[in-house]
Amino acid sequence: MEFLSMGGYGFYVWGSFGITALVVILEVASVRARVRAAERLAKGGTR
């Protein structure tokens, strides 16, 4: 339990890790969506 509490800073440490992971996941999803849209547009599709 001491490891998780990080000397009293656990909330901030684990919160930062969680937010960073969430942002990375959202960025990957955003890039995938933009790639798919660009591929559709390149094939002659519409937005």
Secondary structure, 3 states (H helix, E strand, C coil): CHHHHHHHCHHHHHHHHHHHHHHHHHHHHHHHHHHHHHHHHHCCCCC
